[in-house]
Structure formats: C-alpha cells, structure tokens
Amino acid sequence: MSHPTKDAILESLARVQDPEILRPITELGMVGDIAVDDEGRARVAISLTIAGCPAARRIEADVTAAVAGTPGVTETTVDVGVMTPTERRAFVELVRGDRATKPQQFGPDSLTRVILVTSGKGGVGKSSLTAGLAVALAAQGLRVGLVDADVFGFSIPGIMGLSRDGQVAQPSRVDDMIVPPVAHGVKVISIGMFLGDADPRTTAVSWRGPMLHRTIEQFLRDVWFGDLDVLLLDLPPGTGDIAISVGQLLPQAEVLVVTTPQEAAADVAVRSALVARQTGQRVIGVIENMAGLVQPDGSIIDVFGSGGGKLVTERLHDEAHPAVPLLGSVPLSPAFREAGDAGEPAVLTLPEDPAARAVLEIAKGLSASPRGLAGRKLGLSVR
C-alpha cells in the first residue's frame, strides 16, 4: 500500500463542507497542521469558528471519515480547536466579503430571486406550502434561503425539522455575522431561533410596528445567506406592518398568493395581493390550497368548496396588470400535514402523495420561469 502524503489528505479534506457555510473547510481556513508517519497514522488539526459550534460533531465526523478514507491511512486522529480572534475576523471577511464594495444583500441589484408567500387569512396552509416549495427547489439543485417573517405565528422551524421537544436550532454567531442553520438543503432563519431557552410552544412575541420592521431588516441585513438562487419569505397573513415593511425593504420581490377554495378566503387574499402591488411588487401567481380531499376510490370531497383560486386570478386581472396564473391546486392530505408536523417535508419523504406532487409541480414551474434581469446591474464592464 502506498504511503499517504499530506497533499493526499488535504485533497480528501477538500471534499468536507462546513454544513452551515456550505463551502469546503480547506477554503475557509479551518484546517491546520497535518501530520502522517511512516505507518500511515494521520493526525489533523481543525479549528472551529467558535466554542460550542452547533456543527462541531458533524464536522469532526466528516473530517475523520475523509482522512480515514485516504489511501494508505491506517489510523486517524482529529484535534479540534477554536479559531483565534484574528483567524475569526479573517474567516468572516472571507465568507462575507467586503460590504463596502458589495451591494446590500437582496437589494434591488441582487441577482437572487426573492419570492414572498402571502395570504389574506391565517390557517390556509401558507407556511406548509412555503416550506414545501423551499425544499422542493433545493432538491432541484438551487441554493435556497427561507425567512420566517411571520413573527407572531412563526412555525417554519417546526415544519423544517429545526424544532424538537421545545428546543429550536440556534444560528451560529461569528463576531457580528449570523449564520442560519440548514435543513433539507435550505438555509432557514426565524424569530423562534432567538428566544433563548424559552419553549417556543409556550412563548408569545408581542411587538409593535417599529420592532417588527427592525427584526425583518436585521434578518435581511445581518443574517449571512451567501449566494442564493432563491430567497423565500413566509409572510404573516393580512396587510399589516410586516407586509408594509417587506414592501419597503424588498420592492423588487415577486409575490405568490395562497388561498383556499372558499370564496371568503379568496376575497381577503385579493387584498394582500393589492397591497403588494402598491409597493411595486409583482404578483406572479396564485396557489389554491386545501383544494379537496381525495378518497380511496379516487373521488374528491370539496371540504372548503371550489373555485377560490380561479376567483383570485380573475379579480387581480385588469387593464393595468396582466393575467395572474393559477399555479396549482394542492389537495388536502393528512399525510402531508403529518410529515410537516414531524419536521420531514412530504416533498422529500412522500413524493407520491397527491399534495406533495402538486407542490413539486409548482416548484418545477417556478424554477422554469426565472426572474427577469431587466434594469438590474450585473457587475460587468467593457474593456
């Protein structure tokens, strides 16, 4: 068996990614000394960004497996340390780049496609749909971020599997940079991650407008998502403070409107779309959720009536605005709901479920119609 070299071990380590930053640890300055003796025993030092890093165990396990898998290595030892303040500052600069020379994250010139998911009424399944779309888009190979902007009724951590038994996954803090946890390939942030040791099931957030605005602004400014293809925001129902703040912060965003088939829900859903238009945002489609309950014999019971989605599209079409498409109708599905409650989105675990299939088709349609670049600065120059 050939004698392993430091370069061979470093090449193996280049395949290990930081699970939060999603870049190789060799690029992030996390690999220190590498030693290997004549017997093939390898010792590798790695440096985590902070003490108590939530991804520490996974990184150590991945490094151990990568080194052990290098041809010729007979024994592996991984020494785990913590970066010095100087190393940590270099890490932040490397990851985030120079803010002074980069446009504001997700600002008007960003190439990230920003999609807001809104509804007029609560209880229409908006959060479940948003999470399902995020996971489905990530499964297509897109880089996806998800902001739970429903500060009062946050539920995304639970649906994404980031909340278990009253404990919510915490974002990592590296100096002033907040790194969101990753679930099912999606970078996720929610106010539920900033409640300390409080149980989110028994804790309520009660804030006025200015505090809500600052919270959403901080999510968009200080949380490091990296280069995303798509950023989804799960908005609270209605046309209140957060909808207005998001309209001011993200005037270039596209909007998906969620309604149930019931006419009363459709009426209110139209209002949420009209508020989005007032801020300059573009409504790109309507999703009808809870469109019917499929029976074992194939028949469908319209629990909430029918036609609400089509009604919304008709009422949003006028001389000043093109027709808004009905992107899909998602049937009621106990299995889809149970998967969300378990933190395992059905689009991954139950792709043949009728509701999961409908969400996957909607996601496929969204990815096939990328955001236009008209009026956007591409950062190109002619020499």
PALO-752158 format. One record per residue (C-alpha): residue number from 1; residue in three letters; z, x, y. Coordinates in Angstrom, 2 decimals. Example, Ala and Ser with C-alpha at 12.3 -4.5 7.8 and 13.67 -1.06 7.14 Angstrom:
BEGIN
+-----+------+---------+---------+---------+
: pos : code :      up :    east :   north :
+-----+------+---------+---------+---------+
:   1 :  ALA :    7.80 :   12.30 :   -4.50 :
:   2 :  SER :    7.14 :   13.67 :   -1.06 :
+-----+------+---------+---------+---------+
// end
This chain:
BEGIN
+-----+------+---------+---------+---------+
: pos : code :      up :    east :   north :
+-----+------+---------+---------+---------+
:   1 :  MET :    0.00 :    0.00 :    0.00 :
:   2 :  SER :   -0.94 :    1.35 :    3.44 :
:   3 :  HIS :    1.80 :    2.40 :    5.83 :
:   4 :  PRO :    2.26 :   -0.20 :    8.62 :
:   5 :  THR :    1.78 :    1.01 :   12.19 :
:   6 :  LYS :    3.31 :   -0.15 :   15.45 :
:   7 :  ASP :   -0.11 :   -1.34 :   16.58 :
:   8 :  ALA :   -0.49 :   -3.46 :   13.44 :
:   9 :  ILE :    2.92 :   -5.06 :   14.06 :
:  10 :  LEU :    2.07 :   -5.64 :   17.72 :
:  11 :  GLU :   -1.17 :   -7.33 :   16.64 :
:  12 :  SER :    0.84 :   -9.63 :   14.38 :
:  13 :  LEU :    3.24 :  -10.42 :   17.23 :
:  14 :  ALA :    0.32 :  -11.36 :   19.47 :
:  15 :  ARG :   -0.04 :  -14.48 :   17.33 :
:  16 :  VAL :    3.51 :  -15.63 :   18.17 :
:  17 :  GLN :    3.63 :  -18.03 :   21.13 :
:  18 :  ASP :    6.56 :  -18.97 :   23.31 :
:  19 :  PRO :    6.94 :  -22.66 :   22.31 :
:  20 :  GLU :    7.57 :  -23.73 :   25.92 :
:  21 :  ILE :    5.16 :  -21.49 :   27.84 :
:  22 :  LEU :    2.52 :  -21.68 :   25.09 :
:  23 :  ARG :    1.38 :  -18.10 :   25.59 :
:  24 :  PRO :    1.75 :  -15.06 :   23.29 :
:  25 :  ILE :    5.09 :  -13.30 :   23.65 :
:  26 :  THR :    3.24 :  -10.00 :   23.88 :
:  27 :  GLU :    1.66 :  -11.18 :   27.15 :
:  28 :  LEU :    4.97 :  -12.37 :   28.56 :
:  29 :  GLY :    6.84 :   -9.07 :   28.34 :
:  30 :  MET :    9.16 :  -10.38 :   25.63 :
:  31 :  VAL :    8.51 :   -7.62 :   23.07 :
:  32 :  GLY :   10.50 :   -4.43 :   23.39 :
:  33 :  ASP :   10.77 :   -1.42 :   21.10 :
:  34 :  ILE :    9.01 :   -1.45 :   17.73 :
:  35 :  ALA :   10.08 :    0.99 :   15.04 :
:  36 :  VAL :    8.87 :    1.39 :   11.45 :
:  37 :  ASP :    9.97 :    4.02 :    8.93 :
:  38 :  ASP :    8.19 :    5.65 :    6.01 :
:  39 :  GLU :    9.49 :    2.96 :    3.64 :
:  40 :  GLY :    7.87 :    0.17 :    5.63 :
:  41 :  ARG :   11.11 :   -1.09 :    7.15 :
:  42 :  ALA :   10.36 :   -2.54 :   10.60 :
:  43 :  ARG :   12.73 :   -3.18 :   13.50 :
:  44 :  VAL :   11.54 :   -5.17 :   16.52 :
:  45 :  ALA :   13.38 :   -5.91 :   19.77 :
:  46 :  ILE :   12.59 :   -9.08 :   21.70 :
:  47 :  SER :   14.01 :  -10.30 :   25.00 :
:  48 :  LEU :   14.59 :  -13.97 :   25.76 :
:  49 :  THR :   14.42 :  -15.21 :   29.33 :
:  50 :  ILE :   18.00 :  -16.50 :   29.43 :
:  51 :  ALA :   21.10 :  -16.56 :   27.27 :
:  52 :  GLY :   21.19 :  -19.76 :   25.27 :
:  53 :  CYS :   17.42 :  -20.22 :   25.44 :
:  54 :  PRO :   16.71 :  -23.50 :   23.58 :
:  55 :  ALA :   13.72 :  -21.94 :   21.84 :
:  56 :  ALA :   15.64 :  -18.85 :   20.68 :
:  57 :  ARG :   15.88 :  -19.75 :   16.98 :
:  58 :  ARG :   12.24 :  -20.71 :   16.72 :
:  59 :  ILE :   11.06 :  -17.54 :   18.50 :
:  60 :  GLU :   13.24 :  -15.35 :   16.29 :
:  61 :  ALA :   11.99 :  -17.11 :   13.14 :
:  62 :  ASP :    8.34 :  -16.84 :   14.22 :
:  63 :  VAL :    8.74 :  -13.15 :   15.07 :
:  64 :  THR :   10.42 :  -12.45 :   11.74 :
:  65 :  ALA :    7.63 :  -14.22 :    9.85 :
:  66 :  ALA :    4.89 :  -12.45 :   11.81 :
:  67 :  VAL :    6.36 :   -8.98 :   11.29 :
:  68 :  ALA :    7.12 :   -9.65 :    7.61 :
:  69 :  GLY :    3.51 :  -10.76 :    7.15 :
:  70 :  THR :    2.12 :   -7.46 :    8.43 :
:  71 :  PRO :    0.58 :   -5.49 :    5.53 :
:  72 :  GLY :    2.89 :   -2.73 :    4.39 :
:  73 :  VAL :    6.11 :   -4.10 :    5.92 :
:  74 :  THR :    8.85 :   -4.21 :    3.29 :
:  75 :  GLU :   11.83 :   -5.26 :    5.41 :
:  76 :  THR :   12.18 :   -6.86 :    8.85 :
:  77 :  THR :   14.97 :   -6.72 :   11.42 :
:  78 :  VAL :   14.73 :   -8.55 :   14.72 :
:  79 :  ASP :   17.07 :   -7.61 :   17.56 :
:  80 :  VAL :   17.37 :  -10.43 :   20.09 :
:  81 :  GLY :   18.41 :   -9.66 :   23.65 :
:  82 :  VAL :   18.14 :  -11.18 :   27.12 :
:  83 :  MET :   15.92 :  -10.06 :   29.99 :
:  84 :  THR :   17.43 :   -8.22 :   32.93 :
:  85 :  PRO :   17.15 :   -9.91 :   36.36 :
:  86 :  THR :   14.24 :   -7.61 :   37.22 :
:  87 :  GLU :   12.44 :   -8.42 :   33.96 :
:  88 :  ARG :   13.08 :  -12.13 :   34.51 :
:  89 :  ARG :   11.57 :  -12.03 :   38.01 :
:  90 :  ALA :    8.52 :  -10.26 :   36.60 :
:  91 :  PHE :    8.31 :  -12.96 :   33.92 :
:  92 :  VAL :    8.38 :  -15.77 :   36.50 :
:  93 :  GLU :    5.73 :  -14.08 :   38.65 :
:  94 :  LEU :    3.53 :  -13.54 :   35.60 :
:  95 :  VAL :    3.86 :  -17.14 :   34.42 :
:  96 :  ARG :    3.74 :  -18.98 :   37.72 :
:  97 :  GLY :    1.61 :  -16.60 :   39.75 :
:  98 :  ASP :    1.75 :  -16.11 :   43.49 :
:  99 :  ARG :    2.40 :  -19.52 :   45.03 :
: 100 :  ALA :    1.35 :  -18.23 :   48.42 :
: 101 :  THR :   -2.22 :  -17.78 :   47.21 :
: 102 :  LYS :   -2.45 :  -20.82 :   44.93 :
: 103 :  PRO :   -2.90 :  -24.49 :   45.87 :
: 104 :  GLN :    0.04 :  -26.83 :   45.47 :
: 105 :  GLN :    0.49 :  -27.85 :   41.85 :
: 106 :  PHE :   -1.55 :  -31.03 :   41.16 :
: 107 :  GLY :   -2.55 :  -31.24 :   44.81 :
: 108 :  PRO :   -5.92 :  -32.62 :   45.98 :
: 109 :  ASP :   -7.74 :  -29.42 :   44.96 :
: 110 :  SER :   -6.20 :  -29.18 :   41.49 :
: 111 :  LEU :   -8.62 :  -29.38 :   38.57 :
: 112 :  THR :   -6.00 :  -31.16 :   36.47 :
: 113 :  ARG :   -6.88 :  -34.78 :   35.85 :
: 114 :  VAL :   -3.90 :  -36.91 :   36.96 :
: 115 :  ILE :   -3.60 :  -40.36 :   35.38 :
: 116 :  LEU :   -0.93 :  -42.87 :   36.40 :
: 117 :  VAL :    0.03 :  -45.61 :   33.95 :
: 118 :  THR :    1.36 :  -48.65 :   35.76 :
: 119 :  SER :    2.18 :  -52.30 :   35.18 :
: 120 :  GLY :    3.34 :  -55.25 :   37.19 :
: 121 :  LYS :    6.12 :  -56.35 :   34.85 :
: 122 :  GLY :    8.55 :  -54.46 :   32.65 :
: 123 :  GLY :    8.53 :  -54.89 :   28.89 :
: 124 :  VAL :    4.77 :  -54.73 :   28.45 :
: 125 :  GLY :    4.91 :  -51.54 :   26.38 :
: 126 :  LYS :    3.72 :  -49.22 :   29.16 :
: 127 :  SER :    5.90 :  -46.26 :   28.12 :
: 128 :  SER :    4.92 :  -46.50 :   24.46 :
: 129 :  LEU :    1.25 :  -46.56 :   25.46 :
: 130 :  THR :    1.67 :  -43.63 :   27.85 :
: 131 :  ALA :    3.38 :  -41.52 :   25.20 :
: 132 :  GLY :    0.78 :  -42.51 :   22.60 :
: 133 :  LEU :   -2.09 :  -41.58 :   24.92 :
: 134 :  ALA :   -0.47 :  -38.23 :   25.78 :
: 135 :  VAL :   -0.01 :  -37.30 :   22.12 :
: 136 :  ALA :   -3.50 :  -38.51 :   21.20 :
: 137 :  LEU :   -5.09 :  -36.45 :   24.00 :
: 138 :  ALA :   -3.10 :  -33.37 :   22.94 :
: 139 :  ALA :   -4.25 :  -33.88 :   19.35 :
: 140 :  GLN :   -7.83 :  -33.64 :   20.67 :
: 141 :  GLY :   -7.06 :  -30.12 :   21.87 :
: 142 :  LEU :   -6.37 :  -30.93 :   25.53 :
: 143 :  ARG :   -3.47 :  -29.36 :   27.43 :
: 144 :  VAL :   -1.33 :  -32.35 :   28.39 :
: 145 :  GLY :    1.74 :  -32.90 :   30.54 :
: 146 :  LEU :    3.81 :  -36.08 :   30.77 :
: 147 :  VAL :    6.11 :  -37.05 :   33.65 :
: 148 :  ASP :    8.56 :  -39.89 :   33.05 :
: 149 :  ALA :    8.52 :  -41.28 :   36.58 :
: 150 :  ASP :   10.44 :  -44.42 :   35.57 :
: 151 :  VAL :   13.70 :  -43.02 :   36.90 :
: 152 :  PHE :   15.76 :  -46.19 :   36.38 :
: 153 :  GLY :   14.31 :  -47.12 :   33.00 :
: 154 :  PHE :   13.46 :  -43.72 :   31.51 :
: 155 :  SER :   12.53 :  -43.95 :   27.83 :
: 156 :  ILE :    9.95 :  -41.20 :   27.27 :
: 157 :  PRO :   12.43 :  -38.64 :   25.81 :
: 158 :  GLY :   13.34 :  -41.04 :   23.01 :
: 159 :  ILE :    9.76 :  -42.05 :   22.24 :
: 160 :  MET :    8.67 :  -38.39 :   22.18 :
: 161 :  GLY :   11.50 :  -37.33 :   19.87 :
: 162 :  LEU :   13.36 :  -35.38 :   22.55 :
: 163 :  SER :   16.47 :  -37.56 :   22.43 :
: 164 :  ARG :   18.63 :  -37.75 :   19.32 :
: 165 :  ASP :   22.05 :  -39.36 :   18.95 :
: 166 :  GLY :   22.70 :  -39.33 :   22.69 :
: 167 :  GLN :   21.57 :  -35.71 :   23.16 :
: 168 :  VAL :   18.44 :  -35.08 :   25.21 :
: 169 :  ALA :   16.46 :  -31.84 :   25.05 :
: 170 :  GLN :   17.03 :  -29.77 :   28.17 :
: 171 :  PRO :   14.36 :  -27.95 :   30.16 :
: 172 :  SER :   14.77 :  -24.19 :   30.43 :
: 173 :  ARG :   15.61 :  -22.74 :   33.84 :
: 174 :  VAL :   14.31 :  -19.26 :   34.60 :
: 175 :  ASP :   15.51 :  -18.44 :   38.11 :
: 176 :  ASP :   14.07 :  -21.32 :   40.21 :
: 177 :  MET :   11.40 :  -22.24 :   37.67 :
: 178 :  ILE :   11.97 :  -25.25 :   35.40 :
: 179 :  VAL :   10.13 :  -25.09 :   32.07 :
: 180 :  PRO :    9.76 :  -28.51 :   30.38 :
: 181 :  PRO :   10.34 :  -28.95 :   26.64 :
: 182 :  VAL :    7.30 :  -29.52 :   24.43 :
: 183 :  ALA :    6.99 :  -32.38 :   21.95 :
: 184 :  HIS :    3.94 :  -33.05 :   19.76 :
: 185 :  GLY :    1.95 :  -30.62 :   21.88 :
: 186 :  VAL :    2.87 :  -32.34 :   25.18 :
: 187 :  LYS :    4.97 :  -30.84 :   27.98 :
: 188 :  VAL :    7.49 :  -33.51 :   28.99 :
: 189 :  ILE :    9.87 :  -33.97 :   31.92 :
: 190 :  SER :   12.23 :  -36.88 :   32.61 :
: 191 :  ILE :   15.31 :  -37.58 :   34.71 :
: 192 :  GLY :   17.05 :  -38.20 :   31.40 :
: 193 :  MET :   16.99 :  -34.41 :   30.87 :
: 194 :  PHE :   19.12 :  -33.81 :   33.98 :
: 195 :  LEU :   22.16 :  -35.95 :   33.21 :
: 196 :  GLY :   24.26 :  -33.10 :   31.83 :
: 197 :  ASP :   26.40 :  -34.11 :   28.88 :
: 198 :  ALA :   26.18 :  -37.81 :   29.69 :
: 199 :  ASP :   24.83 :  -40.06 :   26.95 :
: 200 :  PRO :   21.53 :  -41.49 :   28.29 :
: 201 :  ARG :   22.14 :  -44.67 :   26.28 :
: 202 :  THR :   25.19 :  -45.49 :   28.38 :
: 203 :  THR :   24.30 :  -43.84 :   31.70 :
: 204 :  ALA :   22.53 :  -45.54 :   34.59 :
: 205 :  VAL :   20.73 :  -43.92 :   37.54 :
: 206 :  SER :   21.25 :  -45.81 :   40.80 :
: 207 :  TRP :   19.44 :  -44.19 :   43.71 :
: 208 :  ARG :   17.83 :  -45.27 :   46.96 :
: 209 :  GLY :   14.27 :  -44.53 :   48.03 :
: 210 :  PRO :   14.67 :  -41.05 :   49.60 :
: 211 :  MET :   16.39 :  -39.70 :   46.49 :
: 212 :  LEU :   13.69 :  -41.16 :   44.26 :
: 213 :  HIS :   10.99 :  -39.52 :   46.40 :
: 214 :  ARG :   12.68 :  -36.11 :   46.22 :
: 215 :  THR :   13.03 :  -36.41 :   42.44 :
: 216 :  ILE :    9.34 :  -37.12 :   41.87 :
: 217 :  GLU :    8.41 :  -34.42 :   44.38 :
: 218 :  GLN :   10.55 :  -31.87 :   42.51 :
: 219 :  PHE :    9.00 :  -32.85 :   39.17 :
: 220 :  LEU :    5.57 :  -32.15 :   40.62 :
: 221 :  ARG :    6.53 :  -29.02 :   42.56 :
: 222 :  ASP :    9.22 :  -27.12 :   40.66 :
: 223 :  VAL :    8.54 :  -28.00 :   37.02 :
: 224 :  TRP :    6.10 :  -25.44 :   35.64 :
: 225 :  PHE :    3.47 :  -27.16 :   33.51 :
: 226 :  GLY :    0.93 :  -24.36 :   33.54 :
: 227 :  ASP :   -2.79 :  -25.08 :   33.48 :
: 228 :  LEU :   -3.18 :  -28.66 :   32.29 :
: 229 :  ASP :   -6.28 :  -30.64 :   31.49 :
: 230 :  VAL :   -4.44 :  -33.95 :   31.94 :
: 231 :  LEU :   -1.15 :  -34.96 :   33.55 :
: 232 :  LEU :    0.08 :  -38.47 :   32.71 :
: 233 :  LEU :    2.76 :  -40.24 :   34.74 :
: 234 :  ASP :    4.67 :  -43.18 :   33.30 :
: 235 :  LEU :    5.44 :  -45.22 :   36.42 :
: 236 :  PRO :    8.12 :  -47.88 :   36.71 :
: 237 :  PRO :    6.89 :  -51.48 :   36.76 :
: 238 :  GLY :    6.12 :  -53.11 :   40.05 :
: 239 :  THR :    5.21 :  -51.87 :   43.52 :
: 240 :  GLY :    8.42 :  -50.25 :   44.71 :
: 241 :  ASP :    9.49 :  -46.90 :   46.17 :
: 242 :  ILE :    8.24 :  -44.67 :   43.35 :
: 243 :  ALA :    4.78 :  -46.21 :   43.30 :
: 244 :  ILE :    4.51 :  -45.61 :   47.05 :
: 245 :  SER :    5.85 :  -42.04 :   46.79 :
: 246 :  VAL :    3.44 :  -41.17 :   43.98 :
: 247 :  GLY :    0.63 :  -42.63 :   46.07 :
: 248 :  GLN :    1.56 :  -40.26 :   48.90 :
: 249 :  LEU :    2.02 :  -37.21 :   46.65 :
: 250 :  LEU :   -1.00 :  -37.79 :   44.39 :
: 251 :  PRO :   -3.61 :  -39.73 :   46.39 :
: 252 :  GLN :   -6.38 :  -38.37 :   44.14 :
: 253 :  ALA :   -4.83 :  -39.78 :   40.94 :
: 254 :  GLU :   -6.55 :  -42.25 :   38.64 :
: 255 :  VAL :   -4.74 :  -45.40 :   37.55 :
: 256 :  LEU :   -4.51 :  -47.26 :   34.25 :
: 257 :  VAL :   -3.11 :  -50.79 :   34.47 :
: 258 :  VAL :   -1.21 :  -52.20 :   31.49 :
: 259 :  THR :   -0.78 :  -55.93 :   30.95 :
: 260 :  THR :   -0.04 :  -58.32 :   28.13 :
: 261 :  PRO :   -2.42 :  -61.23 :   27.36 :
: 262 :  GLN :   -0.12 :  -63.64 :   29.18 :
: 263 :  GLU :   -1.52 :  -64.90 :   32.50 :
: 264 :  ALA :    1.79 :  -64.44 :   34.31 :
: 265 :  ALA :    1.81 :  -60.73 :   33.36 :
: 266 :  ALA :   -1.82 :  -60.37 :   34.39 :
: 267 :  ASP :   -1.11 :  -61.82 :   37.84 :
: 268 :  VAL :    1.58 :  -59.21 :   38.52 :
: 269 :  ALA :   -0.46 :  -56.38 :   37.00 :
: 270 :  VAL :   -3.19 :  -57.01 :   39.57 :
: 271 :  ARG :   -0.67 :  -56.43 :   42.37 :
: 272 :  SER :    0.29 :  -52.98 :   41.03 :
: 273 :  ALA :   -3.40 :  -52.03 :   41.00 :
: 274 :  LEU :   -3.88 :  -53.25 :   44.57 :
: 275 :  VAL :   -1.00 :  -51.06 :   45.79 :
: 276 :  ALA :   -2.61 :  -48.05 :   44.09 :
: 277 :  ARG :   -5.88 :  -48.78 :   45.86 :
: 278 :  GLN :   -4.11 :  -48.98 :   49.22 :
: 279 :  THR :   -3.06 :  -45.33 :   48.81 :
: 280 :  GLY :   -6.60 :  -44.24 :   47.93 :
: 281 :  GLN :   -6.14 :  -44.02 :   44.17 :
: 282 :  ARG :   -8.88 :  -45.22 :   41.84 :
: 283 :  VAL :   -8.23 :  -47.79 :   39.12 :
: 284 :  ILE :  -10.20 :  -46.58 :   36.09 :
: 285 :  GLY :   -9.29 :  -49.20 :   33.52 :
: 286 :  VAL :   -7.08 :  -51.92 :   32.12 :
: 287 :  ILE :   -5.28 :  -51.85 :   28.79 :
: 288 :  GLU :   -4.17 :  -55.12 :   27.18 :
: 289 :  ASN :   -1.08 :  -54.54 :   25.07 :
: 290 :  MET :    0.57 :  -56.88 :   22.53 :
: 291 :  ALA :   -2.84 :  -58.49 :   22.09 :
: 292 :  GLY :   -1.97 :  -60.25 :   18.85 :
: 293 :  LEU :   -0.03 :  -59.87 :   15.62 :
: 294 :  VAL :   -2.21 :  -59.04 :   12.62 :
: 295 :  GLN :   -1.21 :  -60.95 :    9.48 :
: 296 :  PRO :   -1.54 :  -59.68 :    5.87 :
: 297 :  ASP :   -4.57 :  -61.94 :    5.36 :
: 298 :  GLY :   -6.31 :  -60.48 :    8.42 :
: 299 :  SER :   -5.73 :  -63.43 :   10.70 :
: 300 :  ILE :   -4.18 :  -62.88 :   14.14 :
: 301 :  ILE :   -1.36 :  -64.78 :   15.83 :
: 302 :  ASP :   -1.66 :  -64.65 :   19.63 :
: 303 :  VAL :    2.07 :  -64.44 :   20.34 :
: 304 :  PHE :    1.53 :  -63.88 :   24.08 :
: 305 :  GLY :   -1.69 :  -65.84 :   24.45 :
: 306 :  SER :   -5.05 :  -64.21 :   25.07 :
: 307 :  GLY :   -7.37 :  -63.07 :   27.84 :
: 308 :  GLY :   -4.89 :  -61.35 :   30.19 :
: 309 :  GLY :   -6.70 :  -58.02 :   30.15 :
: 310 :  LYS :  -10.07 :  -59.60 :   30.95 :
: 311 :  LEU :   -8.43 :  -61.62 :   33.71 :
: 312 :  VAL :   -7.10 :  -58.45 :   35.39 :
: 313 :  THR :  -10.52 :  -56.77 :   35.28 :
: 314 :  GLU :  -12.16 :  -59.81 :   36.86 :
: 315 :  ARG :   -9.63 :  -60.04 :   39.68 :
: 316 :  LEU :   -9.96 :  -56.33 :   40.50 :
: 317 :  HIS :  -13.73 :  -56.56 :   40.90 :
: 318 :  ASP :  -15.04 :  -57.32 :   44.37 :
: 319 :  GLU :  -17.75 :  -56.20 :   46.78 :
: 320 :  ALA :  -15.82 :  -53.08 :   47.78 :
: 321 :  HIS :  -14.92 :  -51.96 :   44.25 :
: 322 :  PRO :  -17.00 :  -51.53 :   41.09 :
: 323 :  ALA :  -16.12 :  -53.37 :   37.91 :
: 324 :  VAL :  -12.97 :  -52.09 :   36.22 :
: 325 :  PRO :  -13.42 :  -51.85 :   32.43 :
: 326 :  LEU :  -11.09 :  -53.24 :   29.82 :
: 327 :  LEU :  -10.48 :  -50.00 :   27.88 :
: 328 :  GLY :   -8.95 :  -51.66 :   24.85 :
: 329 :  SER :   -6.67 :  -54.30 :   23.39 :
: 330 :  VAL :   -3.69 :  -52.99 :   21.43 :
: 331 :  PRO :   -2.27 :  -55.44 :   18.87 :
: 332 :  LEU :    1.41 :  -55.98 :   18.19 :
: 333 :  SER :    2.61 :  -53.72 :   15.38 :
: 334 :  PRO :    6.18 :  -53.43 :   14.04 :
: 335 :  ALA :    5.27 :  -50.05 :   12.52 :
: 336 :  PHE :    4.02 :  -48.75 :   15.87 :
: 337 :  ARG :    7.27 :  -49.79 :   17.51 :
: 338 :  GLU :    9.41 :  -48.31 :   14.72 :
: 339 :  ALA :    7.59 :  -44.97 :   14.95 :
: 340 :  GLY :    8.30 :  -44.83 :   18.69 :
: 341 :  ASP :   11.97 :  -45.64 :   18.14 :
: 342 :  ALA :   12.11 :  -42.77 :   15.64 :
: 343 :  GLY :   10.52 :  -40.33 :   18.09 :
: 344 :  GLU :    7.43 :  -39.90 :   15.90 :
: 345 :  PRO :    4.45 :  -41.47 :   17.73 :
: 346 :  ALA :    2.34 :  -43.57 :   15.38 :
: 347 :  VAL :   -0.90 :  -41.98 :   16.61 :
: 348 :  LEU :    0.20 :  -38.95 :   14.57 :
: 349 :  THR :    2.25 :  -40.41 :   11.75 :
: 350 :  LEU :    0.39 :  -43.71 :   11.19 :
: 351 :  PRO :   -3.17 :  -43.21 :   12.48 :
: 352 :  GLU :   -4.49 :  -46.13 :   10.38 :
: 353 :  ASP :   -2.04 :  -48.61 :   11.91 :
: 354 :  PRO :   -4.03 :  -51.18 :   13.98 :
: 355 :  ALA :   -2.14 :  -50.40 :   17.19 :
: 356 :  ALA :   -2.36 :  -46.63 :   16.64 :
: 357 :  ARG :   -6.12 :  -46.91 :   16.01 :
: 358 :  ALA :   -6.57 :  -48.81 :   19.26 :
: 359 :  VAL :   -4.63 :  -46.19 :   21.25 :
: 360 :  LEU :   -6.60 :  -43.36 :   19.64 :
: 361 :  GLU :   -9.86 :  -45.07 :   20.61 :
: 362 :  ILE :   -8.68 :  -45.49 :   24.21 :
: 363 :  ALA :   -7.70 :  -41.81 :   24.35 :
: 364 :  LYS :  -11.10 :  -40.84 :   22.98 :
: 365 :  GLY :  -12.76 :  -42.88 :   25.71 :
: 366 :  LEU :  -10.61 :  -41.28 :   28.42 :
: 367 :  SER :  -11.40 :  -37.74 :   27.28 :
: 368 :  ALA :  -15.11 :  -38.59 :   27.18 :
: 369 :  SER :  -15.09 :  -39.55 :   30.87 :
: 370 :  PRO :  -13.57 :  -36.55 :   32.67 :
: 371 :  ARG :  -12.50 :  -36.62 :   36.27 :
: 372 :  GLY :  -15.24 :  -36.04 :   38.82 :
: 373 :  LEU :  -15.15 :  -32.83 :   40.88 :
: 374 :  ALA :  -16.86 :  -34.19 :   43.99 :
: 375 :  GLY :  -15.09 :  -32.87 :   47.08 :
: 376 :  ARG :  -12.85 :  -30.52 :   45.06 :
: 377 :  LYS :  -12.55 :  -26.80 :   45.83 :
: 378 :  LEU :  -13.50 :  -24.82 :   42.72 :
: 379 :  GLY :  -12.32 :  -21.42 :   43.94 :
: 380 :  LEU :  -15.81 :  -19.93 :   43.65 :
: 381 :  SER :  -17.51 :  -17.65 :   46.13 :
: 382 :  VAL :  -21.09 :  -16.45 :   46.57 :
: 383 :  ARG :  -21.62 :  -12.71 :   46.84 :
+-----+------+---------+---------+---------+
// end
